[in-house]
Amino acid sequence: MTDFITPEQMALEEKKAVEHGITVLQMMENAGSGVADVIGKRFGPLVQKRVFVVCGTGNNGGDGFVAARHLHDRGAAVTVLLVGKPDSIRTEEARRNWMALNTEKASADTPEAVNAFPAFDACDIVVAALTGTGMRGALREPLKTAVERVNSAHAVRVAIDLPSGLDPVTGRAMPVAVKADVTVALHKPKIGLRNARMYTGEIVVVPIGVPD
């Protein structure tokens, strides 16, 4: 796998997609649906599997909300945790997908609340959608605690686009990152994944509608 992309290149390609009439909402829907497809193929059947989707307040979290909806529709018992407050969701697209969730959802905006959330200890699959290509600098709380709790879960770990907490350019943990079994890279793998196999696990690329 050699076709890696920088966050800046990804932003330009997403902008090109919008210019071609593909909305951010459509790309988010395609991303979440693609993640659910990968999970279903690798870890299915999903009926009554306990899937815990841990999301941040940006568009990576929005991808997680969509994935949760599709996983629920496939029969999984899905719980969603927003790490932050609902009114801090940063984009309209992510906000709409939070509102559209058809499964159990909750939010936690302190390390203590995140640490105590019971689904970390009672899931078969945990999906991390906390940080994406917009990440800059060290993880702040409560995101850092959320990443640590994902890593402590006795479950299969799936990362959306890149392992949460991993710098998308350097591939360094900032200072911790999700240690995924599978990373579902959206459109193209980000350059930070190139030398970060201890965090990425298997890398699977899914299209999101961005034209080549």
C-alpha positions as CSV (number, residue, x, y, z in Angstrom):
1,M,0.0,0.0,0.0
2,T,1.8,3.1,-1.2
3,D,-1.0,5.7,-2.0
4,F,-0.9,7.7,1.2
5,I,-2.3,11.2,1.5
6,T,-1.7,14.2,3.7
7,P,-4.5,15.9,5.6
8,E,-4.1,18.9,3.4
9,Q,-4.4,16.8,0.2
10,M,-7.4,15.1,1.7
11,A,-9.1,18.5,2.4
12,L,-8.4,19.5,-1.3
13,E,-9.9,16.3,-2.6
14,E,-13.0,16.7,-0.4
15,K,-13.3,20.3,-1.7
16,K,-13.1,18.9,-5.2
17,A,-15.8,16.4,-4.4
18,V,-18.1,19.2,-3.2
19,E,-17.5,21.1,-6.4
20,H,-18.6,18.0,-8.3
21,G,-21.9,18.0,-6.3
22,I,-21.0,15.5,-3.6
23,T,-22.0,16.9,-0.2
24,V,-20.1,16.5,3.0
25,L,-23.3,14.8,4.4
26,Q,-23.1,12.3,1.5
27,M,-19.4,11.6,2.1
28,M,-20.1,11.1,5.9
29,E,-22.9,8.7,5.1
30,N,-20.7,6.7,2.7
31,A,-17.9,6.7,5.3
32,G,-20.1,5.4,8.1
33,S,-21.8,2.8,5.8
34,G,-18.4,1.6,4.7
35,V,-17.2,1.2,8.2
36,A,-20.2,-0.9,9.0
37,D,-19.6,-3.0,5.9
38,V,-16.0,-3.7,7.0
39,I,-17.1,-4.7,10.6
40,G,-19.9,-6.9,9.2
41,K,-17.6,-8.7,6.9
42,R,-14.8,-9.3,9.4
43,F,-16.7,-9.7,12.7
44,G,-20.2,-10.7,11.7
45,P,-22.8,-11.9,12.0
46,L,-23.7,-8.8,14.0
47,V,-27.1,-9.8,15.5
48,Q,-26.9,-9.1,19.2
49,K,-23.2,-8.3,19.1
50,R,-22.5,-5.6,21.6
51,V,-20.9,-2.7,19.7
52,F,-19.7,0.4,21.5
53,V,-19.0,3.5,19.3
54,V,-17.0,6.2,21.0
55,C,-17.1,9.5,19.2
56,G,-15.6,13.0,19.3
57,T,-17.3,16.3,18.4
58,G,-15.9,16.7,14.9
59,N,-16.6,15.0,11.6
60,N,-14.7,11.9,12.6
61,G,-17.4,11.6,15.3
62,G,-20.0,12.2,12.7
63,D,-18.7,9.2,10.7
64,G,-19.0,7.2,13.9
65,F,-22.7,8.3,14.4
66,V,-23.4,7.1,10.8
67,A,-21.6,3.8,11.4
68,A,-23.6,3.2,14.6
69,R,-26.9,3.7,12.8
70,H,-25.9,1.2,10.1
71,L,-24.6,-1.3,12.7
72,H,-27.9,-1.0,14.6
73,D,-29.8,-1.6,11.4
74,R,-27.8,-4.8,10.9
75,G,-28.9,-6.2,14.3
76,A,-26.1,-5.2,16.5
77,A,-26.8,-3.9,20.1
78,V,-25.2,-0.5,19.7
79,T,-24.3,2.1,22.3
80,V,-22.9,5.5,21.4
81,L,-20.8,7.7,23.7
82,L,-20.2,11.3,22.7
83,V,-17.0,12.5,24.4
84,G,-18.1,16.1,24.9
85,K,-21.4,17.9,25.1
86,P,-23.9,17.6,22.3
87,D,-24.0,21.4,21.9
88,S,-20.2,21.3,21.2
89,I,-20.6,19.1,18.0
90,R,-18.7,21.2,15.5
91,T,-20.4,20.7,12.2
92,E,-24.0,20.7,11.0
93,E,-23.4,17.3,9.2
94,A,-22.2,15.7,12.4
95,R,-25.0,17.3,14.4
96,R,-27.6,16.0,12.1
97,N,-26.2,12.5,12.3
98,W,-26.2,12.7,16.2
99,M,-29.9,13.6,16.1
100,A,-30.6,10.8,13.6
101,L,-29.2,8.1,15.9
102,N,-31.7,5.3,16.4
103,T,-29.9,3.5,19.3
104,E,-28.8,4.1,22.8
105,K,-26.7,7.3,23.1
106,A,-25.1,9.3,25.9
107,S,-22.5,12.0,26.4
108,A,-19.7,12.5,28.9
109,D,-17.5,15.6,29.1
110,T,-15.2,14.9,32.0
111,P,-12.5,12.2,32.4
112,E,-14.4,10.8,35.4
113,A,-17.6,10.4,33.5
114,V,-15.8,8.8,30.6
115,N,-13.8,6.4,32.8
116,A,-17.0,5.2,34.6
117,F,-19.0,4.5,31.4
118,P,-20.0,0.8,31.7
119,A,-20.0,-0.1,28.0
120,F,-16.2,0.0,27.9
121,D,-16.3,-3.2,30.0
122,A,-19.2,-4.9,28.3
123,C,-18.7,-4.8,24.5
124,D,-17.6,-7.2,21.8
125,I,-16.5,-4.5,19.4
126,V,-15.4,-0.9,20.2
127,V,-15.3,1.6,17.4
128,A,-13.1,4.7,18.0
129,A,-14.1,7.9,16.1
130,L,-12.6,10.5,18.5
131,T,-10.1,12.3,16.4
132,G,-9.4,12.6,12.6
133,T,-7.2,14.4,10.2
134,G,-7.9,17.7,11.9
135,M,-6.1,16.7,15.0
136,R,-3.3,19.1,16.1
137,G,-1.1,18.8,19.2
138,A,-1.5,16.6,22.2
139,L,-4.8,15.0,23.2
140,R,-6.8,16.9,25.8
141,E,-9.1,15.5,28.4
142,P,-11.5,13.9,28.3
143,L,-10.3,12.5,24.9
144,K,-7.1,11.1,26.4
145,T,-9.0,9.1,29.0
146,A,-11.4,7.9,26.3
147,V,-8.5,6.6,24.2
148,E,-7.0,4.9,27.3
149,R,-10.3,3.2,28.0
150,V,-10.7,2.0,24.4
151,N,-7.3,0.4,24.7
152,S,-8.2,-1.3,28.0
153,A,-11.5,-2.8,26.6
154,H,-11.5,-6.6,26.2
155,A,-12.9,-6.2,22.7
156,V,-12.0,-6.0,19.0
157,R,-10.9,-2.4,18.4
158,V,-11.8,-0.6,15.1
159,A,-10.5,2.9,14.2
160,I,-12.3,5.1,11.8
161,D,-9.9,6.8,9.3
162,L,-6.9,6.7,11.7
163,P,-6.4,5.5,15.3
164,S,-7.7,8.3,17.6
165,G,-4.8,10.1,19.2
166,L,-2.4,9.4,16.3
167,D,-0.9,12.4,14.6
168,P,-2.2,12.2,11.0
169,V,1.2,13.3,9.5
170,T,3.9,11.9,11.8
171,G,2.2,8.8,13.0
172,R,3.2,9.5,16.6
173,A,0.9,8.9,19.5
174,M,-0.1,12.3,21.1
175,P,0.8,11.0,23.8
176,V,-1.5,8.0,23.6
177,A,-3.4,6.5,20.6
178,V,-5.9,3.7,20.0
179,K,-4.2,0.4,19.3
180,A,-6.6,-0.8,16.6
181,D,-7.1,-4.3,15.3
182,V,-8.5,-2.7,12.1
183,T,-8.2,0.8,10.8
184,V,-10.8,1.7,8.2
185,A,-9.2,4.4,6.1
186,L,-11.5,6.8,4.3
187,H,-10.8,7.4,0.6
188,K,-7.1,6.9,1.0
189,P,-4.8,6.1,4.0
190,K,-3.4,9.1,5.7
191,I,0.4,9.5,5.6
192,G,0.7,9.1,9.4
193,L,-0.5,5.4,9.0
194,R,2.5,4.5,6.9
195,N,4.9,3.6,9.8
196,A,2.4,3.1,12.6
197,R,1.4,-0.6,12.3
198,M,1.5,-1.1,16.1
199,Y,-1.5,1.3,16.2
200,T,-3.3,0.7,12.9
201,G,-3.5,-3.1,12.8
202,E,-4.9,-4.1,9.4
203,I,-5.7,-1.1,7.2
204,V,-8.8,-1.4,5.0
205,V,-9.6,1.4,2.6
206,V,-13.2,2.3,1.8
207,P,-14.4,4.8,-0.8
208,I,-16.6,7.8,0.3
209,G,-17.5,9.3,-3.0
210,V,-14.5,11.5,-3.7
211,P,-13.7,11.3,-7.4
212,D,-10.4,10.1,-8.5
